[in-house]
Amino acid sequence: MKYLFFLIFSLNIIFYIFLISKPLNIESEFLIEKGNKLSEIFTGLEENKIYFPKTIKLIFNISGTDKKIYLGKYKIDVDDSLIDIFNKIYFGKIILKKFIVPGGSKISDLFSKKIINRYCQTINFQNGCELEGYIKPDIYFYDRESELFSILKNSIDQQIIDLNKSWEERNIKLKNYSKKDILIIASILEKESCANEREIISGVIYNRLKKNMLLQMDSTTIYGLKDFNGDLKKKDLRDSSLYNTYMHKGLPPGPISNPSKNSIFAAAQPKNHDYLYFVAKDKCSHEFSTDYDDHVKAVKTYQLSK
């Protein structure tokens, strides 16, 4: 009798394990929102023919997980079993979306005016509310649109950390430049060069500033244009914008993009050389010159001959 009881008990355990481990062949998504009770969550799952045994439901109550279930969207894959779905809810394995901030992006292409204004109203930012350049390029994960505000705040916090560190480690020759100047130069480097040449082009920018020369950067001029169609024309080089470095000496009034960490440190640690000019040979390679005549030759070789 004892062995029979043990056999029946064992068979029940085996069947139970099989039941909760068997793929359900159901593909679906469900949302757990603020205010949803555990019973409502299970009811919603049952509408999709996903039935949890009472013993599994009790685990949520006994462990206290029912009081701190992670809100968001959950995905049920076709090969998920009951135990897989349980783990997703229990450990908060929600569907996460990627929010990508590319190097060289503009804040207006990333965040809505509503989110930017909300940030400006709640944070005492050191530069008023000029946020261009202060968004750290990276991949951020979120599940709800309301979290975009947190992404904005976090990205700014991280960018300021990099800026402060680069400032502490800056070249001693940059004592007359501000943190904002470093960020502006970094934003130009992000648009004008690849990582392999940023320290060199950084040196070109500082050399031109030292000689009180026009920077003559296409990227800054383009940023200042109201309706740029992708084709920079000669008339655009006469635009009155303060970002037009073909018309105005010195740095533009603010960053023109959100620079990467590489660009920020390149702006703070320029390579020491005598170059004043550079022209693109290909996507990530430039010809550098110390005098204008050599630069004209390089333009003819690498640009006009194409």
N, C-alpha and C positions, 0 to 999 in steps of 0.2 A: 504493500500500500504506500509506504514511504517513498519507494522508488518510482511508483506510478505518479505520485504527486510531484516529485522532482522532475520527472520527464515532462509532465504537462506544463509545469512552471518554466522549464527550459525552452520548450517549444513556443510558449507564449512570448518569452523574451526574444527568441530568434525571429519570430514573426513580427514583433514590435520593431526590432532593429531594421528588419527588411522593409517594413512599412514606412518608417521615417527616412530611410536611406534610398528608397526607390525614386528614380527621376519621375517627375510628375508630367512631363511633356506639355508643360504650359509656359507660354511666353507672355509676360504682361508687365505692367508698371503700376505702382500705387504710391500715393502721396500721404505722408503723415504730417499733418498741419498742427499748428498751435491749438490746444484745446481738445484735440482728439483723445478720447479715452481708449484704453486697451481693448475693451469690449467692442468699440466701434471699429477698431483696426481689424480685429478678427472677423467681424461681420462682413467687412468689405472684402476680406480675403475669401471668405466662404461664398460670396457672390461670384467669385472667380473659380469656385470649386476647389479651394484650398482649405482643407479641414485639419486643424491642429488638435491632437489628443489633449484631454484635460490635463494630463501630467505635464506636458510641455508648457501649456498656458500657465500652470501653477509656478513654474520656474521664474517667470517674469515677476509674479507677485512676491514670491519668497525672497528673491534676490533684490527686490526694490527697483528693478529695471523699468517697471511700468511707470515709475515716477520721473524717469529721466531718459525716455526714448528719444533718440536723435531725430529731429525734424528734417524733412526733405523727401526727395523722390527716390524710390527703390525700384530696382529692376529684377524681375524674375526671368531667368534664362530657361530655355527649353529643357536643359539637362539638370536643373535644380531639383533637389529633393526637399522634403519638409525640414530636415536638419540644416540644409543650406540656407533656406529662407529664414529659419530661426536665427542662424548665425548673423545673417545680414541685418535683421532687426535688432538683435541683442547687442551687436557690436557697432551699430550705426553705419553700416557700409552703404552709404547713399550714392546715387549717381552724381558724379562731379563734372562740372563743365570746366573747360579750360578758358582762362582769360589771358590772352597773350599780349604783352606789351613789347613790340619790336623795338630794337635800337633804332633811333632816328625818327620815331613816331612823333606825332603832335597830340597834345592832350585833347584837342577838339575832335580828333578821330577816335578817341578811346572812351571818353566819358561824356554823358549828357550834361547840359548846362544846369539841370536841376541838381545833379549829384555834386557838381563843382561848386555851385552856390551854397549848397548845404554844408559842404566842407568849409567854405570860406566864412560862413556864419558861426560855425562852432569851434573853429581852430584859430588861435591867435598866431598866424603865420608871420615869420620875420620879414618877409618881403611883401607885405600886404596880401594880395591874392594873385600874384603872378606865379602860376604853377608850372608854366612851360619849362621843361628841363628837369623838374623835380620828381618825375615819375620814373622809378627804376625799371628798366627793361628786364622782364622775367616772365615766367609762366606762373599764373596764380590759379588756384582751384576754388570753385564755389558751386553751390547748388541752387541758391535763390537769388533773384535780382536784387533783393534788399542788401545782399552782402557786397555789392559793388562799391558801396560807400567805404566799407572796411578795407577793400582792396586798394582803393585810392589812398586812404590814410596809411596803410601798411607800406605801399610802394613809395610814398613820399618819405616816410620814416627811414626806410632802407636806403633810399637815394642820399638822404642827408648824412647818414652814417658813412657812406662811401666818400661823400664830398668832404666831410670833416677829416676823415683819415688821410685823404689825398692832400688836404691842406696842411696837416701836421707833417707830412713827408715831402712837401713841395721843395723844389729847387730853391736854394737860398737866393738866387738871382731874381726871384719873383716877389720879393718883399713889397714892391709897390703895387701889386695886384691884389684884388679882393677875391673872396670865395666865389662871388657872383661872376667875376671875370673868368675864373677857372671853369665854371660851369658853362659860360657862354662859349669859350674856346672849345671845351669838350663837345658841346652840341654841334659846333662847326666840323670838328674832326670826325664825328659820327657820320655826317653827311658827305664829307669830302674824301674819306679814305677807308681802307680796310685796316684791320688790327695790325697787320705786319708793318705798316708805314706811319702809324699815327704819331709816334714820338718824333719822327723826322718832319712831318708836316706841322706838328706842333711847334717845332723849332723855327720853321719858315714863318709862321704867324707871328711869333714873338720877334723875329728879326725884322719883319716889316713894320710892326708896331714901334720898335725901337728907333727905326729910321723915319718914323712919321709918314710912312707910305700908305697908300690905299690898299686895303686887304684884297679887294677885287675878287670876292668869293661868290660864285654863282648861287650857292646854297642860301646865303643870307639874303641875297637880292630876291630870289624866288619866294622866300618866306614872307617878304614884305609886299608881294604883289597880291592884289585883291582877287583877280580872276586869272590864275595861271593855268594854261591849257597843256602844259607839258613841253612846250617849245619856247625856250628863252630867246627873245629877239633883241636886236640892237636898241629898239625904242624902250625896252624894259630896263636897259642899263642906265637910262636917264630918268627912271622913276624917282619921285621925290621922297619915297619912304626912307626913314632913318636906318632901315635894314639894308639899304642899297649901298654896299661897301665899294661900289664903283664911283659913287658920288660923295660919300661921307667917310672921312678918315676915322681911325680908331675902331673899337669894337661896336657891334650893333647894340641897341639898348637892352636886349635880353636874349636868352637862349632861343635857338631856332628849332630845337628838337629835344627829345629825351635821350641823353647819351648813356651808353653802357659804362660799366666800371672801368673797362679798358680805356675808353676815351677820357674819362675823368682823370685817371692816373697819368695818361699821356699828356694831358693838358697841364698837370702839375709837375711833370718831369720831362720837359722837352729835351730832345737831343741837341747837343751843342755842335753847331756847324755854321757855315756862312751862306747857305742857300737862301735865295729870296724869291725864287720862282719854281713852279712845278707844273707839268702837263701830263695828262693821263696817256700811258702807253696801252694799257688794257684795263680791265675792271679793277684789279688790285695792284697795279704797278704804275709808277710815275717816273718821269725823267726830271731830275732836279738841276737847277742852274743857279750860278752865283751872279751872272750879269744878264742884262736884257737881250743883248745880241744872241747869246747862246740859247736863251729861252725862245726867241723868235725862230731860230733854226729848229729847235725841238718841236715847236708848234707845227712848222711846215712838214717835219718828218712824221710826226705821230698823229696829227689831226687833219691838216689840209690835204694830205696825200691819200686819205681814206676814201 
